[in-house]
Amino acid sequence: MEQAKAISLKNEKILYAIKFSVILALAIFAPMIKDQMITGTIVNALLFSSVFLLDFKGALAIALFPSLVSLSTGLLPGAMVPMVPFIVLGNIILISVFSLLKGKNYGLAAISASALKFVWLFSVSQLVMGLFVKESMATNIAAMMGLPQLFTALAGAVLAYIFVAKDQKIKN
């Protein structure tokens, strides 16, 4: 009996590692698409999905990587560098709010998490970017951190629902 438990636990850890690795690989690859709407939708879908497929700690780790990869590979324009920590925090806000609310109602959880991430990124971009770059560039960055963030988060929530969440025991 103990041996069966040990094998089961080992298999669970292997399965977790595989799921984490696949989600991480997709999250690392997504920024290389270089289209904000596609990349954002994929990354947000992965963030929502990681809450179900991994756990909060795993989702938290996934939340760190897309922006860091974009930064380290030069995919982000230099003017966006000051936004990276705030984008990572936006991802953490998304998974935190979604984790807290997903058991009550998927739609409410997804909309709330998406809206809070959007408000955070748009507000921070308005406040912070003017300190680091010219006004015209700050305006462009604020536009990128505006409605596209809300749309890609909501689209990501829909994709996560279609591919992952609908098979979980959640309220719709």
C-alpha positions in Angstrom: 0.0 0.0 0.0 2.8 2.4 0.9 4.6 1.6 -2.4 1.4 2.4 -4.3 1.1 5.8 -2.6 4.7 6.6 -3.4 4.3 5.7 -7.0 1.1 7.7 -7.2 2.8 10.7 -5.6 5.7 10.4 -8.0 3.4 10.2 -10.9 1.5 13.4 -9.7 4.8 15.2 -9.4 5.8 14.1 -12.9 2.5 15.2 -14.4 2.7 18.6 -12.6 6.3 19.0 -14.0 5.0 18.2 -17.5 2.1 20.6 -17.3 4.3 23.3 -15.9 6.9 22.8 -18.6 4.4 23.0 -21.4 2.7 26.1 -20.0 6.0 27.7 -19.4 7.3 26.9 -23.0 4.1 28.4 -24.5 4.4 31.5 -22.2 8.0 31.9 -23.3 7.2 31.4 -27.0 4.1 33.7 -27.1 6.0 37.0 -26.9 8.0 36.0 -30.0 4.8 36.4 -32.1 5.2 40.1 -31.7 1.5 41.0 -32.1 0.1 42.4 -28.9 -3.4 41.1 -29.4 -2.3 37.5 -30.2 0.5 37.4 -27.6 -1.6 39.0 -24.9 -4.5 36.6 -25.5 -2.2 33.6 -25.4 -0.4 34.7 -22.3 -3.6 35.5 -20.4 -5.2 32.2 -21.5 -2.1 30.5 -20.1 -2.3 32.5 -16.8 -6.0 31.6 -16.4 -5.3 28.0 -17.3 -2.3 27.7 -15.0 -4.6 28.4 -12.0 -6.5 25.3 -12.9 -3.8 23.0 -14.2 -1.1 23.9 -11.7 -1.8 25.7 -8.4 -1.3 29.3 -7.3 2.5 28.9 -6.9 2.8 27.4 -10.3 0.6 30.2 -11.8 2.7 32.7 -10.0 5.9 31.4 -11.6 4.3 31.4 -15.0 3.2 35.1 -14.4 6.8 36.2 -14.2 8.2 34.7 -17.4 6.5 36.3 -20.5 7.6 39.9 -19.6 11.1 38.8 -18.5 11.6 36.8 -21.7 10.4 39.8 -23.8 12.8 42.0 -21.9 15.8 39.7 -22.0 15.4 38.8 -25.7 14.9 42.4 -26.8 11.3 41.9 -27.9 10.2 44.8 -25.8 10.9 48.3 -27.1 13.4 50.0 -24.8 10.9 52.6 -23.7 8.8 49.8 -22.3 11.5 48.5 -19.9 10.2 50.6 -16.9 6.8 48.9 -17.3 8.0 45.3 -16.9 7.7 45.1 -13.1 4.2 46.6 -13.4 3.2 44.2 -16.1 4.4 41.3 -14.0 2.4 42.7 -11.1 -0.6 43.0 -13.4 -0.3 39.3 -14.2 -0.1 38.5 -10.5 -3.2 40.6 -9.9 -5.0 38.6 -12.6 -4.2 35.2 -11.2 -4.7 36.3 -7.6 -8.2 37.7 -8.2 -9.1 34.9 -10.5 -7.9 32.3 -7.9 -10.0 33.9 -5.2 -13.2 34.1 -7.2 -13.2 31.2 -9.6 -15.0 28.8 -7.3 -17.9 31.2 -7.0 -18.5 32.0 -10.7 -16.1 31.7 -13.6 -17.5 34.6 -15.6 -17.4 37.0 -12.6 -13.9 35.8 -11.7 -12.6 36.3 -15.2 -14.2 39.7 -15.7 -13.1 40.9 -12.3 -9.5 39.7 -12.8 -9.3 41.1 -16.3 -10.8 44.5 -15.2 -8.4 44.9 -12.3 -5.4 44.0 -14.4 -6.5 46.6 -17.0 -7.1 49.3 -14.4 -3.7 48.6 -12.8 -1.7 48.7 -16.1 -3.5 51.7 -17.5 -3.2 53.7 -14.3 0.4 52.8 -13.8 1.3 53.6 -17.4 -0.3 57.0 -17.1 1.6 57.8 -13.9 4.9 56.1 -14.4 5.8 56.3 -18.1 5.7 60.1 -18.2 8.7 60.0 -15.8 10.8 57.9 -18.1 10.1 58.7 -21.7 8.9 61.6 -23.9 5.3 62.5 -23.7 4.4 61.2 -27.1 6.1 57.8 -26.4 4.3 57.7 -22.9 1.0 58.3 -24.7 1.7 55.4 -27.1 2.6 53.1 -24.2 -0.4 54.1 -22.2 -2.5 53.2 -25.2 -0.9 49.8 -25.3 -1.6 49.4 -21.6 -5.2 50.5 -22.1 -8.1 48.7 -23.7 -5.9 46.1 -25.5 -5.1 44.8 -22.0 -8.7 44.4 -21.2 -9.6 42.7 -24.5 -6.7 40.3 -24.4 -7.4 39.3 -20.8 -11.1 38.7 -21.6 -10.2 36.8 -24.7 -7.7 34.7 -22.7 -10.4 33.9 -20.2 -12.6 32.7 -23.0 -9.8 30.5 -24.4 -9.0 29.1 -21.0 -12.6 28.3 -20.4 -12.9 26.5 -23.8 -9.7 24.4 -23.4 -9.4 23.9 -19.6 -12.0 25.3 -17.2 -15.2 23.9 -18.7 -13.9 20.5 -17.7 -13.3 21.6 -14.1 -16.0 21.6 -11.4 -16.7 25.3 -11.4 -19.8 27.5 -11.4 -20.5 29.3 -14.7 
